[in-house]
């Protein structure tokens, strides 16, 4: 009987380890930064993207630390961000879920990143005083610059196509016109109408 109990417990422990390994593999495969904190703000878990965003050498240097003074210590204007005002700290204490856009975080080398962050607690774990889970999607300066460049390129393409369409409209010898199909009214006509029909 005792042998059966030990075997059963061993299988359960093995299944738990496999489940934890699978979860870790999933978390490390995402580009979003993920970390979990307890009610005191101490980091209990994180993924590879989070460590990379912070510029920290390895996960063990994150686990067990209160990270507010390392990554979230200042506002955008440079003023001190007190831990009691930190929405993540408040969420960790009271289990309130939230979403904030464009929150500034600092890597250990002082590099600033804008993150969209979201946090939540699993109710049964929160009731037991467990972790708050935080996701951060990085908005780097490079991404912002690429987005601005893309918008600018699209604007130039639209302007060029509009100019080409206007040139064809004004210089074509064909009779071109725009008509409202529902009312039957003519909205506009190109110069060829006046040249051909006088």
N, CA, C and O of each residue as an XYZ file, in Angstrom:
792
protein
N       0.829     -1.204      0.000
C       0.000      0.000      0.000
C       0.865      1.257      0.000
O       0.611      2.203     -0.746
N       1.903      1.249      0.859
C       2.800      2.411      0.944
C       3.551      2.601     -0.370
O       3.775      3.732     -0.802
N       3.944      1.482     -1.015
C       4.638      1.544     -2.310
C       3.750      2.202     -3.362
O       4.230      3.022     -4.145
N       2.483      1.862     -3.394
C       1.519      2.418     -4.349
C       1.364      3.924     -4.130
O       1.279      4.681     -5.098
N       1.325      4.363     -2.882
C       1.190      5.794     -2.556
C       2.409      6.578     -3.036
O       2.272      7.670     -3.586
N       3.602      6.017     -2.826
C       4.838      6.678     -3.254
C       4.875      6.784     -4.771
O       5.254      7.819     -5.319
N       4.477      5.705     -5.449
C       4.452      5.701     -6.918
C       3.470      6.733     -7.442
O       3.763      7.455     -8.396
N       2.301      6.798     -6.811
C       1.275      7.753     -7.220
C       1.770      9.183     -7.029
O       1.577     10.029     -7.902
N       2.410      9.456     -5.886
C       2.934     10.789     -5.601
C       4.048     11.154     -6.584
O       4.135     12.292     -7.045
N       4.896     10.175     -6.896
C       5.992     10.394     -7.846
C       5.445     10.757     -9.229
O       5.957     11.664     -9.885
N       4.397     10.041     -9.668
C       3.777     10.328    -10.965
C       3.162     11.733    -10.985
O       3.270     12.453    -11.977
N       2.525     12.106     -9.889
C       1.905     13.433     -9.802
C       2.973     14.524     -9.863
O       2.796     15.540    -10.535
N       4.096     14.303     -9.146
C       5.199     15.273     -9.167
C       5.801     15.377    -10.566
O       6.135     16.472    -11.019
N       5.938     14.252    -11.246
C       6.482     14.223    -12.607
C       5.564     14.966    -13.570
O       6.036     15.721    -14.420
N       4.260     14.756    -13.442
C       3.280     15.433    -14.295
C       3.317     16.942    -14.062
O       3.192     17.725    -15.003
N       3.491     17.346    -12.794
C       3.572     18.767    -12.453
C       4.818     19.401    -13.077
O       4.751     20.502    -13.625
N       5.955     18.699    -12.992
C       7.198     19.194    -13.587
C       7.074     19.347    -15.102
O       7.532     20.336    -15.674
N       6.452     18.358    -15.744
C       6.254     18.424    -17.192
C       5.334     19.580    -17.568
O       5.569     20.272    -18.559
N       4.296     19.785    -16.779
C       3.361     20.888    -17.021
C       4.058     22.233    -16.864
O       3.847     23.144    -17.665
N       4.891     22.357    -15.831
C       5.633     23.602    -15.606
C       6.642     23.861    -16.730
O       6.828     25.002    -17.151
N       7.286     22.801    -17.208
C       8.248     22.937    -18.308
C       7.550     23.391    -19.580
O       8.069     24.222    -20.325
N       6.369     22.836    -19.819
C       5.588     23.204    -21.003
C       5.152     24.659    -20.925
O       5.240     25.390    -21.911
N       4.684     25.079    -19.761
C       4.275     26.476    -19.557
C       5.455     27.411    -19.775
O       5.311     28.457    -20.407
N       6.608     27.045    -19.261
C       7.819     27.867    -19.413
C       8.197     27.990    -20.886
O       8.568     29.069    -21.347
N       8.103     26.895    -21.616
C       8.407     26.886    -23.046
C       7.457     27.829    -23.794
O       7.893     28.579    -24.667
N       6.175     27.796    -23.458
C       5.191     28.685    -24.080
C       5.494     30.149    -23.778
O       5.468     30.993    -24.675
N       5.780     30.443    -22.521
C       6.060     31.825    -22.119
C       7.310     32.362    -22.798
O       7.347     33.517    -23.223
N       8.334     31.522    -22.901
C       9.588     31.965    -23.509
C       9.485     32.131    -25.025
O      10.326     32.788    -25.637
N       8.456     31.536    -25.631
C       8.319     31.633    -27.087
C       7.592     32.909    -27.524
O       7.560     33.223    -28.713
N       7.011     33.642    -26.577
C       6.281     34.855    -26.941
C       7.194     36.076    -26.931
O       8.152     36.139    -26.160
N       6.890     37.054    -27.799
C       7.685     38.282    -27.841
C       7.250     39.252    -26.747
O       7.957     40.215    -26.451
N       6.091     38.999    -26.150
C       5.640     39.861    -25.059
C       6.430     39.543    -23.801
O       6.728     38.389    -23.496
N       6.759     40.616    -23.080
C       7.402     40.410    -21.792
C       6.356     39.966    -20.781
O       5.250     40.505    -20.752
N       6.697     38.995    -19.958
C       5.769     38.488    -18.952
C       6.503     38.359    -17.632
O       7.619     37.841    -17.575
N       5.860     38.840    -16.561
C       6.386     38.519    -15.245
C       5.250     38.481    -14.238
O       4.179     39.044    -14.464
N       5.501     37.814    -13.135
C       4.498     37.677    -12.089
C       5.093     38.193    -10.792
O       6.267     37.968    -10.498
N       4.260     38.894    -10.014
C       4.698     39.394     -8.715
C       3.699     38.954     -7.651
O       2.523     38.719     -7.931
N       4.202     38.849     -6.418
C       3.297     38.545     -5.313
C       2.759     39.850     -4.730
O       3.020     40.920     -5.279
N       2.028     39.780     -3.650
C       1.395     40.978     -3.088
C       2.393     41.998     -2.559
O       2.051     43.167     -2.380
N       3.602     41.571     -2.313
C       4.646     42.493     -1.847
C       5.430     43.099     -3.009
O       6.329     43.913     -2.798
N       5.086     42.698     -4.243
C       5.788     43.220     -5.410
C       7.052     42.461     -5.755
O       7.853     42.922     -6.567
N       7.237     41.302     -5.147
C       8.425     40.479     -5.412
C       8.164     39.599     -6.631
O       7.129     38.936     -6.707
N       9.089     39.588     -7.578
C       8.938     38.813     -8.807
C       9.073     37.327     -8.519
O      10.039     36.880     -7.902
N       8.080     36.572     -8.983
C       8.077     35.130     -8.738
C       8.326     34.318    -10.007
O       8.696     33.146     -9.939
N       8.121     34.952    -11.170
C       8.289     34.244    -12.434
C       8.460     35.280    -13.538
O       7.975     36.405    -13.415
N       9.148     34.905    -14.616
C       9.265     35.797    -15.770
C       9.636     34.980    -17.001
O       9.970     33.800    -16.895
N       9.575     35.618    -18.173
C       9.988     34.918    -19.389
C      11.215     35.573    -20.009
O      11.686     36.606    -19.533
N      11.725     34.964    -21.071
C      12.967     35.429    -21.702
C      12.818     36.828    -22.282
O      13.761     37.617    -22.224
N      11.647     37.157    -22.843
C      11.436     38.484    -23.429
C      11.523     39.578    -22.372
O      12.065     40.654    -22.627
N      10.994     39.304    -21.195
C      11.041     40.283    -20.103
C      12.487     40.548    -19.693
O      12.886     41.698    -19.510
N      13.263     39.484    -19.552
C      14.679     39.617    -19.178
C      15.431     40.413    -20.244
O      16.270     41.255    -19.924
N      15.121     40.139    -21.522
C      15.760     40.839    -22.631
C      15.399     42.328    -22.620
O      16.267     43.178    -22.818
N      14.123     42.642    -22.390
C      13.691     44.045    -22.331
C      14.435     44.813    -21.250
O      14.789     45.979    -21.430
N      14.667     44.149    -20.128
C      15.330     44.804    -18.997
C      16.843     44.852    -19.140
O      17.510     45.627    -18.455
N      17.381     44.032    -20.022
C      18.831     43.986    -20.174
C      19.522     43.286    -19.028
O      20.705     43.515    -18.777
N      18.790     42.430    -18.327
C      19.355     41.676    -17.203
C      19.963     40.388    -17.746
O      19.452     39.805    -18.703
N      21.038     39.956    -17.139
C      21.800     38.818    -17.655
C      21.009     37.518    -17.677
O      21.123     36.747    -18.630
N      20.207     37.258    -16.643
C      19.507     35.980    -16.584
C      18.280     36.071    -15.683
O      18.150     37.000    -14.886
N      17.387     35.102    -15.817
C      16.162     35.068    -15.017
C      16.420     34.989    -13.510
O      15.715     35.649    -12.746
N      17.402     34.206    -13.056
C      17.644     34.159    -11.607
C      17.948     35.524    -10.980
O      17.761     35.708     -9.777
N      18.416     36.481    -11.790
C      18.699     37.815    -11.259
C      17.418     38.659    -11.126
O      17.443     39.751    -10.558
N      16.302     38.138    -11.655
C      15.008     38.812    -11.574
C      14.153     38.217    -10.470
O      13.522     38.947     -9.705
N      14.131     36.887    -10.386
C      13.281     36.187     -9.429
C      13.685     36.543     -7.995
O      14.863     36.532     -7.637
N      12.668     36.857     -7.192
C      12.921     37.177     -5.785
C      13.230     38.637     -5.531
O      13.508     39.022     -4.395
N      13.186     39.476     -6.590
C      13.499     40.903     -6.414
C      12.259     41.759     -6.554
O      11.344     41.434     -7.310
N      12.239     42.869     -5.807
C      11.247     43.907     -6.038
C      11.812     44.793     -7.137
O      12.838     45.446     -6.948
N      11.152     44.817     -8.271
C      11.743     45.467     -9.442
C      11.311     46.914     -9.656
O      11.831     47.570    -10.558
N      10.390     47.427     -8.868
C       9.893     48.785     -9.123
C      11.033     49.806     -9.189
O      11.084     50.624    -10.107
N      11.940     49.755     -8.218
C      13.038     50.735     -8.180
C      14.062     50.519     -9.291
O      14.917     51.374     -9.523
N      13.978     49.382     -9.975
C      14.905     49.092    -11.069
C      14.308     49.489    -12.415
O      14.997     50.073    -13.251
N      13.024     49.176    -12.630
C      12.443     49.332    -13.974
C      11.337     50.373    -14.087
O      10.941     50.728    -15.198
N      10.830     50.870    -12.957
C       9.632     51.706    -13.025
C       9.741     52.889    -12.069
O       8.742     53.345    -11.513
N      10.954     53.377    -11.886
C      11.248     54.336    -10.820
C      10.920     55.781    -11.153
O      10.869     56.614    -10.248
N      10.693     56.110    -12.431
C      10.493     57.508    -12.824
C       9.328     57.663    -13.785
O       8.982     56.746    -14.530
N       8.726     58.860    -13.749
C       7.702     59.226    -14.721
C       8.385     59.697    -16.002
O       9.609     59.811    -16.054
N       7.579     59.973    -17.042
C       8.133     60.412    -18.324
C       8.866     61.741    -18.212
O       9.786     62.017    -18.982
N       8.451     62.574    -17.236
C       9.114     63.878    -17.073
C      10.344     63.805    -16.175
O      10.963     64.828    -15.883
N      10.702     62.591    -15.733
C      11.899     62.404    -14.918
C      11.647     62.431    -13.420
O      12.550     62.124    -12.642
N      10.433     62.794    -12.995
C      10.145     62.830    -11.559
C      10.015     61.415    -11.007
O       9.701     60.470    -11.730
N      10.264     61.299     -9.704
C      10.241     60.001     -9.028
C       8.844     59.380     -9.077
O       7.842     60.058     -8.851
N       8.794     58.089     -9.375
C       7.537     57.334     -9.407
C       7.478     56.521     -8.127
O       8.049     55.433     -8.052
N       6.788     57.044     -7.118
C       6.740     56.375     -5.822
C       6.034     55.030     -5.947
O       5.027     54.919     -6.646
N       6.549     54.024     -5.282
C       5.997     52.677     -5.376
C       4.538     52.639     -4.920
O       3.767     51.819     -5.420
N       4.140     53.507     -3.983
C       2.743     53.501     -3.522
C       1.784     54.032     -4.586
O       0.581     53.779     -4.526
N       2.327     54.775     -5.570
C       1.502     55.279     -6.669
C       1.547     54.377     -7.899
O       0.805     54.594     -8.856
N       2.401     53.384     -7.877
C       2.615     52.510     -9.030
C       1.369     51.633     -9.246
O       0.974     50.891     -8.346
N       0.751     51.715    -10.432
C      -0.461     50.918    -10.668
C      -0.220     49.412    -10.586
O      -1.119     48.657    -10.215
N       0.991     48.975    -10.932
C       1.304     47.546    -10.828
C       1.345     47.133     -9.356
O       0.826     46.080     -8.985
N       1.964     47.969     -8.522
C       2.028     47.694     -7.087
C       0.624     47.651     -6.484
O       0.313     46.780     -5.671
N      -0.218     48.604     -6.894
C      -1.600     48.645     -6.393
C      -2.349     47.397     -6.849
O      -3.087     46.788     -6.075
N      -2.151     47.017     -8.125
C      -2.776     45.803     -8.645
C      -2.324     44.565     -7.897
O      -3.122     43.669     -7.621
N      -1.033     44.516     -7.569
C      -0.494     43.364     -6.840
C      -1.097     43.259     -5.446
O      -1.388     42.160     -4.974
N      -1.285     44.400     -4.787
C      -1.824     44.381     -3.421
C      -3.294     44.008     -3.384
O      -3.733     43.242     -2.525
N      -4.068     44.570     -4.344
C      -5.518     44.415     -4.263
C      -6.106     43.486     -5.326
O      -7.305     43.208     -5.316
N      -5.268     43.011     -6.236
C      -5.736     42.073     -7.239
C      -6.600     42.682     -8.324
O      -7.349     41.976     -8.998
N      -6.497     44.001     -8.497
C      -7.328     44.670     -9.503
C      -6.687     44.569    -10.882
O      -5.533     44.964    -11.045
N      -7.410     44.045    -11.889
C      -6.862     43.978    -13.245
C      -6.867     45.359    -13.892
O      -7.695     46.199    -13.537
N      -5.976     45.604    -14.817
C      -5.927     46.907    -15.493
C      -5.121     46.813    -16.771
O      -4.439     45.823    -17.036
N      -5.223     47.888    -17.563
C      -4.474     47.995    -18.819
C      -4.021     49.448    -18.948
O      -4.830     50.368    -18.828
N      -2.730     49.649    -19.191
C      -2.198     51.002    -19.356
C      -1.364     51.044    -20.631
O      -0.564     50.144    -20.887
N      -1.554     52.092    -21.429
C      -0.771     52.262    -22.645
C       0.318     53.296    -22.421
O       0.152     54.245    -21.655
N       1.429     53.093    -23.103
C       2.553     54.035    -23.098
C       3.112     54.306    -21.702
O       3.360     55.456    -21.340
N       3.303     53.261    -20.936
C       3.955     53.389    -19.638
C       5.461     53.247    -19.852
O       5.898     52.379    -20.607
N       6.247     54.080    -19.205
C       7.695     54.048    -19.403
C       8.366     53.109    -18.416
O       8.111     53.154    -17.212
N       9.230     52.256    -18.954
C      10.046     51.360    -18.141
C      11.511     51.580    -18.488
O      11.838     52.075    -19.567
N      12.380     51.212    -17.573
C      13.813     51.448    -17.737
C      14.560     50.130    -17.645
O      14.303     49.313    -16.761
N      15.487     49.934    -18.572
C      16.337     48.751    -18.483
C      17.425     49.030    -17.448
O      17.566     50.158    -16.975
N      18.190     48.001    -17.101
C      19.251     48.189    -16.108
C      20.346     49.123    -16.629
O      21.106     49.688    -15.842
N      20.428     49.285    -17.950
C      21.419     50.200    -18.526
C      20.843     51.600    -18.746
O      21.502     52.467    -19.320
N      19.598     51.812    -18.281
C      19.002     53.135    -18.375
C      18.241     53.409    -19.655
O      17.709     54.505    -19.837
N      18.179     52.410    -20.563
C      17.422     52.598    -21.807
C      15.938     52.629    -21.489
O      15.443     51.817    -20.707
N      15.225     53.580    -22.105
C      13.800     53.753    -21.835
C      12.986     53.021    -22.899
O      13.287     53.101    -24.090
N      11.962     52.314    -22.461
C      11.040     51.639    -23.383
C       9.620     52.020    -23.021
O       9.250     52.091    -21.849
N       8.832     52.266    -24.061
C       7.403     52.486    -23.842
C       6.705     51.152    -23.972
O       6.875     50.444    -24.965
N       5.921     50.812    -22.970
C       5.219     49.536    -22.985
C       3.724     49.743    -22.826
O       3.281     50.635    -22.102
N       2.954     48.913    -23.506
C       1.546     48.764    -23.198
C       1.488     47.594    -22.239
O       1.901     46.488    -22.588
N       0.981     47.817    -21.034
C       0.995     46.745    -20.041
C      -0.419     46.387    -19.604
O      -1.322     47.222    -19.560
N      -0.563     45.124    -19.287
C      -1.844     44.617    -18.817
C      -1.546     43.653    -17.690
O      -0.591     42.880    -17.765
N      -2.360     43.693    -16.643
C      -2.130     42.738    -15.572
C      -3.439     42.167    -15.076
O      -4.498     42.783    -15.193
N      -3.337     40.981    -14.523
C      -4.520     40.259    -14.055
C      -4.075     39.240    -13.026
O      -2.908     38.847    -12.988
N      -5.005     38.816    -12.198
C      -4.748     37.760    -11.232
C      -5.762     36.653    -11.450
O      -6.929     36.926    -11.733
N      -5.334     35.417    -11.322
C      -6.283     34.313    -11.392
C      -6.971     34.241    -10.037
O      -6.306     34.111     -9.009
N      -8.287     34.325    -10.028
C      -9.042     34.554     -8.788
C      -8.714     33.561     -7.676
O      -8.563     33.951     -6.519
N      -8.603     32.277     -8.024
C      -8.351     31.300     -6.962
C      -6.943     31.458     -6.391
O      -6.714     31.186     -5.212
N      -5.994     31.900     -7.233
C      -4.633     32.119     -6.743
C      -4.570     33.404     -5.934
O      -3.872     33.464     -4.922
N      -5.301     34.444     -6.372
C      -5.299     35.710     -5.643
C      -5.909     35.508     -4.258
O      -5.441     36.080     -3.274
N      -6.953     34.692     -4.194
C      -7.601     34.440     -2.902
C      -6.613     33.799     -1.924
O      -6.702     33.992     -0.712
N      -5.683     33.043     -2.472
C      -4.671     32.400     -1.629
C      -3.443     33.291     -1.454
O      -2.417     32.847     -0.937
N      -3.551     34.551     -1.886
C      -2.433     35.486     -1.725
C      -1.312     35.236     -2.709
O      -0.151     35.525     -2.419
N      -1.651     34.697     -3.879
C      -0.632     34.357     -4.855
C      -0.353     35.501     -5.819
O      -0.541     36.672     -5.488
N       0.099     35.142     -7.021
C       0.708     36.109     -7.929
C      -0.264     36.951     -8.754
O      -1.406     36.571     -9.015
N       0.251     38.104     -9.144
C      -0.387     38.960    -10.143
C       0.442     38.788    -11.413
O       1.672     38.813    -11.363
N      -0.237     38.612    -12.560
C       0.460     38.334    -13.813
C       0.465     39.590    -14.679
O      -0.573     40.217    -14.888
N       1.625     39.941    -15.169
C       1.790     41.186    -15.917
C       2.355     40.892    -17.298
O       3.368     40.206    -17.432
N       1.691     41.417    -18.324
C       2.164     41.301    -19.703
C       2.578     42.671    -20.184
O       1.885     43.655    -19.921
N       3.684     42.754    -20.877
C       4.132     44.027    -21.434
C       4.480     43.884    -22.896
O       5.289     43.035    -23.273
N       3.864     44.723    -23.729
C       4.171     44.729    -25.160
C       5.034     45.949    -25.438
O       4.599     47.082    -25.227
N       6.241     45.727    -25.904
C       7.210     46.808    -26.053
C       6.913     47.695    -27.245
O       6.623     47.218    -28.342
N       6.992     49.014    -27.004
C       6.872     49.991    -28.082
C       8.182     50.771    -28.111
O       8.318     51.802    -27.451
N       9.122     50.280    -28.865
C      10.443     50.896    -28.897
C      10.460     52.088    -29.844
O       9.565     52.254    -30.673
N      11.491     52.913    -29.707
C      11.663     54.066    -30.585
C      11.771     53.608    -32.040
O      11.245     54.263    -32.940
N      12.447     52.493    -32.268
C      12.614     51.980    -33.631
C      11.262     51.632    -34.250
O      11.006     51.945    -35.412
N      10.399     50.982    -33.467
C       9.065     50.637    -33.959
C       8.287     51.900    -34.289
O       7.610     51.973    -35.315
N       8.391     52.905    -33.404
C       7.696     54.176    -33.644
C       8.200     54.829    -34.931
O       7.408     55.335    -35.726
N       9.526     54.816    -35.133
C      10.105     55.422    -36.330
C       9.659     54.687    -37.590
O       9.349     55.307    -38.607
N       9.631     53.347    -37.508
C       9.191     52.558    -38.657
C       7.725     52.824    -38.976
O       7.337     52.879    -40.143
N       6.919     52.987    -37.939
C       5.503     53.284    -38.137
C       5.326     54.655    -38.788
O       4.525     54.808    -39.710
N       6.076     55.654    -38.306
C       6.014     56.999    -38.888
C       6.451     56.976    -40.356
O       5.841     57.627    -41.204
N       7.513     56.219    -40.644
C       8.009     56.114    -42.017
C       6.972     55.458    -42.926
O       6.774     55.881    -44.065
N       6.313     54.422    -42.409
C       5.281     53.741    -43.182
C       4.124     54.687    -43.495
O       3.636     54.724    -44.625
N       3.685     55.454    -42.490
C       2.593     56.415    -42.693
C       2.997     57.465    -43.720
O       2.219     57.821    -44.606
N       4.223     57.952    -43.586
C       4.722     58.971    -44.518
C       4.779     58.415    -45.948
O       4.409     59.105    -46.898
N       5.237     57.184    -46.097
C       5.321     56.539    -47.411
C       3.932     56.380    -48.020
O       3.733     56.636    -49.207
N       2.975     55.954    -47.199
C       1.599     55.801    -47.684
C       1.018     57.142    -48.121
O       0.339     57.226    -49.145
N       1.285     58.189    -47.345
C       0.797     59.527    -47.696
C       1.373     59.981    -49.030
O       0.665     60.564    -49.852
N       2.676     59.710    -49.248
C       3.316     60.080    -50.514
C       2.720     59.295    -51.683
O       2.501     59.851    -52.759
N       2.460     58.009    -51.472
C       1.865     57.187    -52.521
C       0.460     57.679    -52.876
O       0.094     57.742    -54.049
N      -0.318     58.025    -51.856
C      -1.676     58.531    -52.097
C      -1.607     59.851    -52.854
O      -2.372     60.069    -53.793
N      -0.695     60.732    -52.450
C      -0.550     62.036    -53.121
C      -0.150     61.841    -54.584
O      -0.676     62.518    -55.468
N       0.784     60.911    -54.842
C       1.242     60.657    -56.218
C       0.106     60.094    -57.070
O      -0.061     60.493    -58.222
N      -0.672     59.173    -56.511
C      -1.791     58.598    -57.270
C      -2.881     59.638    -57.524
O      -3.484     59.669    -58.597
N      -3.124     60.484    -56.529
C      -4.122     61.546    -56.701
C      -3.684     62.506    -57.796
O      -4.491     62.928    -58.625
N      -2.399     62.849    -57.795
C      -1.858     63.762    -58.815
C      -1.972     63.136    -60.207
O      -2.335     63.821    -61.164
N      -1.667     61.845    -60.326
C      -1.769     61.144    -61.609
C      -3.214     61.095    -62.086
O      -3.495     61.315    -63.264
N      -4.143     60.800    -61.151
C      -5.557     60.761    -61.515
C      -6.048     62.133    -61.989
O      -6.788     62.235    -62.968
N      -5.622     63.189    -61.275
C      -6.011     64.552    -61.659
C      -5.453     64.931    -63.031
O      -6.118     65.612    -63.811
N      -4.219     64.482    -63.321
C      -3.598     64.774    -64.619
C      -4.378     64.100    -65.746
O      -4.668     64.716    -66.771
N      -4.715     62.821    -65.539
C      -5.500     62.091    -66.543
C      -6.862     62.764    -66.731
O      -7.322     62.929    -67.861
N      -7.498     63.148    -65.643
C      -8.814     63.795    -65.672
C      -8.777     65.098    -66.481
O      -9.662     65.364    -67.294
N      -7.754     65.886    -66.245
C      -7.716     67.211    -66.883
C      -7.188     67.171    -68.314
O      -7.566     68.019    -69.122
N      -6.323     66.209    -68.652
C      -5.697     66.225    -69.980
C      -6.273     65.212    -70.968
O      -5.938     65.247    -72.152
N      -7.123     64.323    -70.503
C      -7.671     63.300    -71.400
C      -8.607     63.925    -72.433
O      -9.362     64.851    -72.138
N      -8.533     63.381    -73.669
C      -9.468     63.799    -74.719
C     -10.782     63.052    -74.636
O     -11.742     63.403    -75.322
N     -10.835     62.018    -73.796
C     -12.073     61.257    -73.609
C     -13.023     62.036    -72.701
O     -12.588     62.813    -71.850
N     -14.319     61.818    -72.892
C     -15.326     62.457    -72.048
C     -15.450     61.656    -70.751
O     -15.935     60.525    -70.751
N     -15.007     62.256    -69.655
C     -15.066     61.604    -68.338
C     -15.999     62.396    -67.433
O     -15.988     63.627    -67.437
N     -16.805     61.678    -66.659
C     -17.722     62.362    -65.755
C     -18.014     61.477    -64.557
O     -17.818     60.263    -64.592
N     -18.491     62.121    -63.491
C     -18.889     61.404    -62.274
C     -20.377     61.649    -62.075
O     -20.838     62.790    -62.094
N     -21.115     60.573    -61.887
C     -22.568     60.680    -61.747
C     -23.022     59.930    -60.497
O     -22.524     58.844    -60.200
N     -23.968     60.518    -59.769
C     -24.568     59.868    -58.610
C     -25.599     58.873    -59.122
O     -26.600     59.266    -59.720
N     -25.358     57.578    -58.887
C     -26.238     56.541    -59.436
C     -27.624     56.543    -58.798
O     -28.602     56.166    -59.444
N     -27.715     56.958    -57.552
C     -29.023     56.922    -56.897
C     -29.925     58.087    -57.322
O     -31.140     57.922    -57.424
N     -29.336     59.260    -57.568
C     -30.157     60.429    -57.958
C     -30.120     60.695    -59.457
O     -30.993     61.376    -59.995
N     -29.093     60.146    -60.138
C     -28.964     60.387    -61.563
C     -28.317     61.724    -61.898
O     -28.163     62.055    -63.074
N     -27.937     62.496    -60.889
C     -27.333     63.817    -61.126
C     -25.851     63.677    -61.475
O     -25.141     62.827    -60.938
N     -25.403     64.553    -62.406
C     -23.989     64.619    -62.750
C     -23.280     65.466    -61.692
O     -23.707     66.581    -61.393
N     -22.210     64.936    -61.135
C     -21.485     65.639    -60.074
C     -20.325     66.458    -60.629
O     -20.058     67.560    -60.150
N     -19.639     65.930    -61.631
C     -18.547     66.685    -62.246
C     -18.220     66.105    -63.613
O     -18.547     64.958    -63.919
N     -17.563     66.934    -64.430
C     -17.162     66.498    -65.775
C     -15.775     67.047    -66.057
O     -15.410     68.114    -65.563
N     -14.997     66.313    -66.857
C     -13.641     66.781    -67.144
C     -13.656     67.825    -68.272
O     -14.672     67.949    -68.956
N     -12.572     68.575    -68.490
C     -12.528     69.650    -69.493
C     -12.844     69.200    -70.918
O     -13.265     70.014    -71.740
N     -12.645     67.910    -71.224
C     -12.914     67.424    -72.583
C     -14.368     67.649    -72.988
O     -14.652     67.865    -74.166
N     -15.267     67.602    -72.050
C     -16.690     67.840    -72.346
C     -16.875     69.224    -72.988
O     -17.593     69.377    -73.976
N     -16.217     70.210    -72.408
C     -16.377     71.583    -72.891
C     -15.687     71.782    -74.228
O     -16.160     72.536    -75.078
N     -14.542     71.085    -74.410
C     -13.821     71.188    -75.682
C     -14.601     70.527    -76.810
O     -14.724     71.089    -77.899
N     -15.128     69.336    -76.550
C     -15.830     68.556    -77.584
C     -17.223     69.127    -77.851
O     -17.632     69.253    -79.005
N     -17.938     69.464    -76.807
C     -19.328     69.896    -76.972
C     -19.499     71.414    -76.979
O     -20.589     71.918    -77.247
N     -18.438     72.127    -76.690
C     -18.539     73.571    -76.683
C     -19.330     74.069    -75.496
O     -19.512     75.276    -75.337
